[in-house]
Amino acid sequence: MIGGGSTGGGSSVRSPSSWNRSRKQTKSRRSAPPEWCGCGCRPVLRWSGTDSNPNKPFYGCPNYNTSGKRWCGLFVWADSVNEEQVEKSESCGDEVKINVDWRLRRLEEDVQMQKVMTQLLVLGVCVLTVLLVILYCK
């Protein structure tokens, strides 16, 4: 659930010892969330419901606090992206623009091809209809 608050008021079902281990793992992880979490799902943006970090945004596994699903332990504060990553993303802006332009052109070509195919299909149906009318009238 994107943008949903954490359920249970920020409490966890895990034992304190596993909480300490996952907290240490969290600090050693890179500051930006990975594209995929350990469960094979995309991380979701949530807001902390704890007293120590009220309404602080974080990325986490979508399976956290979900009954019947295994939680992989993914947890990264959303505002912990360091400045190197921000600068890197700004320098990648030109690449992104080129990639978007290329994709846009490709989509426009696909749309044009679909229009041509639709016109050919309509023409084929018209020709078939005329042939059937001619055969029926004989």
Backbone as a ProteinNet text record, in pm:
[ID]
protein_1_A
[PRIMARY]
MIGGGSTGGGSSVRSPSSWNRSRKQTKSRRSAPPEWCGCGCRPVLRWSGTDSNPNKPFYGCPNYNTSGKRWCGLFVWADSVNEEQVEKSESCGDEVKINVDWRLRRLEEDVQMQKVMTQLLVLGVCVLTVLLVILYCK
[TERTIARY]
85.2	0	89.5	84.4	169.6	108.9	193.2	148	70	55	-18.7	68.8	8.9	84.4	113	209.9	238.7	128.9	86.3	-20.3	37.6	-44.2	0.1	76.8	68.6	133.6	284.6	342.2	486.5	541.5	454.6	503.4	529.6	608.7	647.5	622.9	599.9	577.6	711.2	818.9	950	1001.2	1092.1	1151.7	1252	1286.2	1382.1	1518.1	1562.3	1693.7	1693.2	1585.5	1580.5	1565	1498.9	1485.9	1622.9	1706.9	1841.2	1923.9	1911.6	1986.5	1941.5	1810	1761.9	1797	1802.8	1839.2	1984.8	2073.1	2213.1	2224.6	2145.1	2146.9	2100.3	2001.2	1947.7	2054.8	2134.2	2237.1	2345.8	2373.2	2480.1	2434.3	2306.3	2255.8	2280.2	2278.6	2292.6	2170.5	2183.1	2077.9	1957.9	1974.4	1860.6	1800.4	1670.1	1608.9	1645.5	1660.5	1685.6	1559.7	1576.9	1461.1	1368.3	1425.6	1349.4	1393.5	1303	1341.9	1371.5	1411.4	1449.2	1335.5	1212.7	1096	1064.2	1131.9	1100.6	993.9	957.2	856.1	924.6	852.6	905.3	881	981	961.7	850.1	780.6	672.1	709.7	657.1	680.7	574.1	620.1	529	575.9	495.9	531.2	532	633.7	650.7	537.5	495.1	391.2	443.4	575.5	633.6	645.7	656.8	673.3	809.8	911	1046.2	1064.9	987.6	996.7	856.6	778.8	641	636.4	559.5	535.1	661.8	767.3	891.5	879.8	903.9	887.3	1000.6	963.8	1063.5	1016.5	1113	1082.8	1094.9	999.9	1003.8	943.4	961	905.1	752.6	681.6	535	476.2	555.8	506.4	519	574	589.5	453.1	439	317.5	196.2	219.1	111.4	104.6	-9.6	-20.6	-9.4	64.6	79.5	188.8	256.2	362.8	493.2	602.3	734.2	794.2	844.7	905.8	1054.7	1112.3	1254.8	1343.8	1287.7	1366.7	1407.8	1359.4	1398.3	1342.7	1429.9	1390.3	1494.7	1455.2	1546.4	1470	1524.5	1461.1	1460.6	1348.6	1335	1416.4	1435.3	1508.6	1657.9	1706.3	1848	1930	1872.4	1946.9	2058.7	2182.4	2293.1	2310.7	2385.5	2397.2	2467.6	2554.4	2620.5	2517.5	2418	2316	2230.8	2205.9	2129.3	2207	2338.2	2420.3	2427.3	2439.7	2445.3	2315.5	2202.4	2074.9	2059.7	2113.4	2106.8	2193.5	2311.3	2397.5	2339.5	2254.8	2191	2069.3	2035	1915.9	1917.6	2034.3	2042.3	2018.4	2075.5	2053.6	1906	1842.1	1700.5	1618.6	1651.5	1578.8	1593.7	1715.6	1738.9	1659.8	1661.2	1588.4	1438	1387	1244.2	1208.5	1293.3	1268.4	1265.1	1359.5	1364.4	1238.2	1197.6	1076.8	952.8	947.1	833.2	823.9	937.7	938	893.3	941.5	904.4	754.3	698.8	554.8	474.6	521.8	453.3	455.7	568.7	576.9	480.8	471.3	378.9	233.9	200.7	64.5	35	130.2	111.5	91.1	170.1	156.3	19.9	-28.2	-160.3	-269.9	-254.8	-352.8	-355.1	-237.8	-229.3	-291.9	-260.9	-316.8	-469.2	-520	-664.4	-729.1	-667.6	-720.9	-721.1	-614.1	-609.5	-716.5	-739.5	-842.5	-981	-1008.8	-1137.7	-1154.1	-1048.2	-1052.8	-1080.3	-1014.9	-1036.5	-1179.2	-1235.4	-1374.2	-1469.1	-1441.3	-1526.2	-1520.8	-1402.3	-1387	-1458.1	-1442.5	-1508.5	-1660	-1710.3	-1854.3	-1905.9	-1834.2	-1874.8	-1876.1	-1774.9	-1770.4	-1886.7	-1919.5	-2032.3	-2164.7	-2180.7	-2303.1	-2313.4	-2203.5	-2204	-2239.9	-2180.7	-2211.3	-2355.6	-2408.8	-2544.7	-2646.6	-2614.3	-2706.3	-2711.9	-2617.6	-2617	-2718
-116.5	0	122.4	197.7	315.1	429	493	609	575.2	445.3	408.4	417.2	446.6	450.1	308.6	292.4	159.4	122.1	-2.2	-46.6	-90.6	-92.9	-135.6	-28.4	97.6	205.5	195.5	134.2	124.4	5.7	-77.6	-193.2	-307	-402.4	-513.9	-643.8	-750.1	-880.9	-948	-899.4	-961.9	-945.7	-1034.8	-1027.2	-913.4	-863.8	-753.9	-787.2	-913.1	-947.5	-939.6	-983.8	-973.3	-828	-745.1	-603.2	-537.3	-570	-512.9	-554	-680.9	-726	-651.6	-638.1	-569.5	-421.7	-362.9	-221.6	-201.5	-293.2	-285.5	-302.5	-395.2	-416.3	-290.9	-222.5	-102.4	4.4	22.4	125.5	94.4	-34.5	-70.1	-68.3	-61.5	-60	74.5	75.3	203.4	287.9	418.4	507.4	514.4	488.7	489.6	349.9	339.9	207	133.1	2	-73.5	-75.9	-109.7	-115.8	-230.5	-339.4	-456.4	-494.4	-543.4	-589.1	-739	-796.6	-937	-1032.8	-987.9	-1071.5	-1075.7	-992.4	-982.9	-879.5	-800.9	-696	-559.8	-461.1	-325	-263.2	-193	-126.6	-22.4	-3.8	94.3	207.3	325.9	442.1	444.4	450.8	455.6	564.9	591.6	691.4	625.4	658.1	599.7	643.4	552.2	583.2	579.5	580.5	573.4	711.8	716.3	844.3	905.7	821.4	873.9	929.8	882.4	931.3	951.7	1043.2	1058.6	1110	1041.3	1078.7	1092.2	1022.1	1025.8	923.1	964.3	871.4	769.2	646.9	541.7	446.3	378	273.1	140.2	52.4	-77.4	-185	-307.5	-422.9	-416.5	-441.7	-437.8	-550.2	-653.3	-764.9	-741	-627	-599.1	-589	-655.2	-651	-704.1	-796.5	-858.1	-1004.7	-1048.2	-1186.8	-1282.3	-1390	-1492.5	-1464.9	-1352.7	-1320.6	-1300	-1337	-1327.1	-1190	-1126.4	-994.1	-1011.4	-945.5	-961.6	-871.1	-775.9	-689.4	-557.4	-526.2	-401	-281.6	-185.4	-62.4	43.8	153.9	264.6	394.7	486.6	617	688.4	746.9	812.3	940	1008.2	1134.6	1116.6	992.6	968.8	959.9	1001.1	998.7	1101.1	1056.4	1150.8	1236.2	1342.5	1440.7	1385.9	1286.1	1227.1	1167.7	1101.4	1040.6	1147.3	1257.9	1366.5	1423.9	1449.3	1501.7	1402.2	1274.6	1171.6	1170.1	1182.7	1181.2	1303.8	1418.8	1538.1	1522.1	1457.7	1438.5	1335.3	1248.1	1148.2	1206	1330.7	1392.7	1394.1	1424.3	1426.2	1287.3	1185.5	1048.7	1013.2	1054	1024.4	1094.1	1221	1294	1225.9	1181.1	1112.2	982.7	909.1	783.8	807	910.2	941.2	982.6	1065.4	1105.5	984.3	891.2	771.1	687.5	670	592.3	659.1	793.1	865.8	847	859.5	837.6	696.1	600.2	461.2	440.6	500.3	489.5	556.1	672.5	739.8	653.6	587.3	496.8	379.8	326.2	215.8	259.1	379.1	430.5	446.6	501.2	518.8	383.1	283.1	149	90	112.6	63.2	128.7	258.2	327.4	267.8	241.9	183.7	44.8	-35.4	-170.6	-166.1	-70.4	-55.9	-18.5	73.1	112.2	-5.9	-85.3	-203.3	-304.3	-320.9	-412.6	-366.2	-237	-182.2	-201	-174.5	-193.8	-340.1	-431.9	-574.8	-615.9	-564	-595.7	-541.1	-420.8	-362.2	-445.9	-485.4	-567.8	-700.6	-762.6	-889.3	-873.2	-763.3	-737.1	-721.2	-646.4	-627.9	-762	-845.1	-976.7	-1064.4	-1061.1	-1140.4	-1091	-959.4	-903.8	-946.8	-943.1	-983.7	-1131.5	-1215.3	-1358.5	-1385.4	-1312.4	-1331.6	-1290.6	-1186.9	-1136.1	-1225.1	-1311.2	-1396.6	-1503.8
0	0	0	-105.1	-117.2	-38.4	40	115.5	240.5	271	390	512.1	623.1	747.7	793.1	876.7	927.4	1025.1	1016.8	1104.1	1235.8	1335.9	1466.8	1541	1501	1573.2	1575.3	1475.3	1468.1	1544.1	1599	1672.5	1576.1	1621	1536.9	1610.5	1536.4	1593.9	1625	1566.2	1582.7	1725.4	1762.5	1895.7	1901	2022.3	2034.2	1974.3	1986.2	1931.3	1779.5	1715	1568.5	1526.6	1611.4	1579.6	1578.9	1677.4	1683.6	1563.3	1521.9	1404.8	1280.2	1259.9	1139.9	1144.4	1265.2	1276.6	1234.6	1275.8	1234.7	1084.1	1027.7	883.3	811.3	867.8	805.2	793	898.2	895.2	793.8	769.5	677.9	532.6	510.1	372.8	309	175.9	107	135.8	122	168.1	74.9	-52.1	-143.7	-148.2	-163.6	-165.5	-293.8	-285.8	-408.1	-493.5	-619.1	-707.6	-667	-618	-574.7	-434.1	-352.8	-219.5	-225.3	-114.3	-109.3	-139.8	-130.4	-159.2	-308.3	-386.6	-528.6	-557.1	-458	-474.3	-480.3	-525.7	-524.5	-387.1	-332.6	-203.3	-211	-100.6	-95.7	-0.8	-27.4	57.8	166	290.2	404.2	498.7	601.4	701.4	838.1	914.8	1047.1	1139.3	1223.6	1320.5	1462.7	1478.1	1612.1	1673.1	1805.7	1875.1	1847.7	1829	1807.1	1665.9	1569.2	1430.5	1373	1426.1	1377.9	1234.5	1152.9	1013.4	930.1	966.7	888.9	776	649.8	537.4	529.9	490.6	471.5	363	301.7	205.5	277.6	252	317.2	230.2	275.1	205.9	214.2	103.1	107.9	193.1	222.9	303.3	453	495.1	637.5	704.5	816.8	897.7	821.8	728.1	651.2	690.2	737.9	783.4	665.1	686.9	584.9	483.4	491.9	397	472.2	408.2	469.9	443.8	546.8	536.7	515.4	415.7	384.2	469	541.3	628.6	566.5	446.9	382.4	459.5	489.7	557	528.1	462.8	433.1	452.7	532.4	548.1	413.6	375.9	245.6	236.8	348.3	343.3	367.9	363.7	389	261.1	149.3	23.4	34.1	17.2	33	-91.9	-79.5	-186.7	-309.4	-292.1	-408	-502	-446.1	-529.1	-596.8	-529.7	-590.6	-708.3	-688.8	-797.5	-912.4	-880.1	-983.5	-1063.5	-994.4	-1064.9	-1154	-1109.7	-1193.7	-1317.5	-1303.2	-1419.5	-1514.7	-1464.2	-1549.8	-1621.1	-1591	-1649.1	-1800.4	-1861	-2006.7	-2064.5	-2000.9	-2047	-2038.6	-1931.4	-1913.6	-2021.6	-2050.9	-2155	-2289.5	-2322.2	-2449.1	-2452.9	-2341.6	-2334.5	-2349.1	-2284.6	-2294	-2436.5	-2498.6	-2637.1	-2729	-2709.7	-2793	-2772.8	-2647.3	-2619.1	-2677.5	-2667.5	-2721.6	-2872.4	-2941.7	-3087.3	-3120.6	-3042.8	-3068.6	-3047.6	-2944	-2919.8	-3030.8	-3077.9	-3188	-3313.5	-3339.8	-3454.3	-3437.9	-3316.6	-3290.6	-3311.4	-3266.3	-3285.1	-3433.4	-3508.1	-3652.4	-3720.3	-3680.4	-3738.5	-3704.7	-3583.8	-3545.9	-3629.4	-3657.8	-3741.8	-3881.6	-3938.5	-4073	-4073.1	-3971.3	-3964.6	-3950.1	-3873.5	-3857.7	-3990.4	-4063.6	-4194.1	-4290.5	-4289.8	-4376.1	-4336.8	-4209.3	-4162.2	-4206.6	-4193.6	-4237.6	-4387.7	-4463.9	-4609	-4642.7	-4573.1	-4596.6	-4566.2	-4458	-4422.6	-4528.7	-4578.8	-4683.5	-4811	-4852.3	-4973.3	-4954.3	-4839.4	-4811.6	-4813	-4758.9	-4758.4	-4901	-4984	-5124	-5195.7	-5175.2	-5240	-5195.1	-5067.3	-5018.1	-5075.6	-5088.8	-5147.7	-5293.5	-5367.4	-5508.9	-5520.5	-5435.1	-5439.2	-5398.1	-5305.4	-5258.6	-5365.7	-5444.1	-5545.2	-5668.5	-5690.4	-5810.3	-5804
[MASK]
++++++++++++++++++++++++++++++++++++++++++++++++++++++++++++++++++++++++++++++++++++++++++++++++++++++++++++++++++++++++++++++++++++++++++

